[in-house]
Amino acid sequence: MAEVLALVEARLRAALGEPDARASVTFLGTDRIEVLRFTDTENGEGHPVVRYATLGMSAQPMADPTSVVADPVKGPRAELVLTVRAGAADTDKVLRPLAVLAASPQVEGVVVAPGASLDVGEPLWPGAPFTSVLVAEPGGLVPDLELDEPGGPGEGMEPVRFLPLLPMTPNEAAWKRVHGAQALEERWLAAGTDLRDPLRAGVPLE
């Protein structure tokens, strides 16, 4: 729905500023997915970061794969946001993998939610030690977008949630499958892992 996507883009701009690049990808049998790039040089950390946000995943609600008939209005809606440090790697190549992940609810009938692992089967960008991401909790960087205003374009809809993505090495992804997302995040926190480093090593898991 164009109305929903216009509201989503406005929320992204309000939270992240003006995008300095955007690309679109269309997969057979799916709606177009765009990826917007935002460069943040005012984060106070001395290291610019680049944020990539999908636009298009929330046009339709994600359907429970066990449902016989998908509800065209009700259901969870989300977009994906990835943040990495700028300049250390050619992270712009992540645009297509991100679009693939954003299209997965339409293509594969999956519901993307916090705690899930998403695997693209190849490095996220050239030289990346990551082939998958952990979906983190929303609401921090980009607030949820309510779509249930009376008489509005999203009447009866669930809010759009902007889900942060945390890149995982293959070992981290395998460890997470056994021990869970919270345990992996605790390992990262204990080790002081810089999850925005596009070339970081995996956290010790012994």
N, C-alpha and C positions, 0 to 999 in steps of 0.2 A: 504494500500500500504506500503510495507516494506521500500521503499525508504523514504517516508514521515516520517514514525515513527523513522527511524534512524536519520533523521535531527532533529526531535522533541526531541529525547533523548539527542542528542548532545547539543541542546539549553538548556535543563534543567540542564545538567551537567555543562555547561559554567556559568550558572546563580547561581546554588545552590551548586555546588561541586559534589563529588562522593556520590551516594546513599549508605547507609549502610544496606539497606534491600529492598527486592522487593517481591511482591506476584502477582499471576495472577488468574483471575477468568474468567470462560467461561460460558455464559448463552446460553440456547438453541436458536439456530437460529441467534446468534450474533458472531462477531469476539471477540477474546480474549482481555480482558482489564487487563492491569497491573497497579499496584500502587507502586510507588517508594517512599522510605522514606529517607529524608535528615535531618541530625541533625546539627544544626547551633550553635556552641559554641563561635563564634567570632562576635556576633552582637553588642557588646559594651553595652549591656543593663544589663549584669550581670545575666541574666536568659536564659539558653539554650532554644531554640525553636526547634520543630520538624515540618518539612514540608512534606506533603504528596501530591504527584503529580500523576495524572493519565497518562497513556500512552496507546493509542489505540483508544480513542474517535475521534481523528483527522484523522484516517485512511480513513474515508469517510466523505464527506460533510454532514452537517445537512440539511435535506430537509424540505421545507415548507409543513406542513401537508395538506394544501389546494391544493397543486400541484397534478395533475393527474399522471404525470410521474416524478420521481426523477432524477435530473441530476447527473450522476455518477462522474462528475469532479467539476463542479462549485457549490458554496454554502459555507456558513460559516463553519469554522473548529475551534475546540477548545479542550483544555484540562483543567482539574480542579486542583486547588492548594489550599490546606488547611494548615494553620499555627496555631499551638497551643503551649503553653508553655509545656516544657518537665517535666515529673516526677510527676505531680499532679493527673493524672488519667491514666487509661489503654487505651490511645488513639489509640494504634495500632489496636484495634478492629474496628476502623473506615474504615479499608481497604475494607471490603465487601460493606458497605453502599456507599462508594465513587465509587466503581466499578459499583454498581447498577445505581447511578446517571449518570456515564459516558456512560453507555449502553442505557440510556433512549432515546436518539435520534434514535437509531436503533430499540429499542423495541416498543416505544410509538409514534415515529414520531414527537417528539417535537424539537424545536429549542431553545437551551439554550443560553441566552443572558443576559447582565448586567441588573439588576433590577428585574430579575425573582426570584421566590421562588421555591425551590426544596424540597420536603418532602419525607423522607424515611419511615415514619410511625412508627418509633421506635427510642429509644435513639441512638445517633450517636456512643456512646461507653458506657460501663457499668457506671451507675451513672450519665450520662450526662443529663443536664436539657434541651437539644436541640434535636428536632426531624426533624428539617429542616434547610436550609441554604439560605442566600441571596447571589445572584451572584453579585459580585462587578465589577467595571471597570478594564479592563486589562491594561497591559503596564508598571506597576510599578516594581514589583519584577522580573518578567521574560518578557523581551521584545517580541513583536510579531515576529513570524517567517515568513518571506516572502517566498512564494513558486512560484513566477512568473518569476524566472530568465529565460531568453531566452534559450530554449533547455534543461532546467533542468527538474528534475523529476516532478516538480509541475507546469509546464507551464500552464497558464490559470487558476490557482487555486487562491482562496482567501488565505490570510495569516492565519496561526494558531495563535489563541489568547489564552493566558493562563489566565483563569478566576479565580480570588480569590473567595473563599467561606467564608462567615461570618455566623457562627452558630447563630440560632435564637431560643429563647424559644417559646413555643406555644402562649403565650400572645403577644410577639413581632410579630410573624408571622401573627396573627389575626389583630393586629393593622396596620401592613404594608399593608395588603390587602385592608384596608379602606383608609389609608392616603398616601400610596405610599412608595417606597424605599427611596427616598431622605429625606422624613420627618423622617423616622426611623433612617437613618444615622445621621441626625442632632441631634436627641435625644441622640444617643450614644455619639456623639462628645461633646455635652453640658454637659453630665454627666461624661465625662472622662472615659467612659467604656473601660475596657481592653478586647478587642474582642478576644485576644489570650488565655484568662483564660479559661481552659476547664471545670471549675466548677462555673463560674460566675453566679450571680443572674441577673434576667431580669432588664432592665432599667425602671425607673418609667415612666408610660405612662398616668398619670392623667393630 
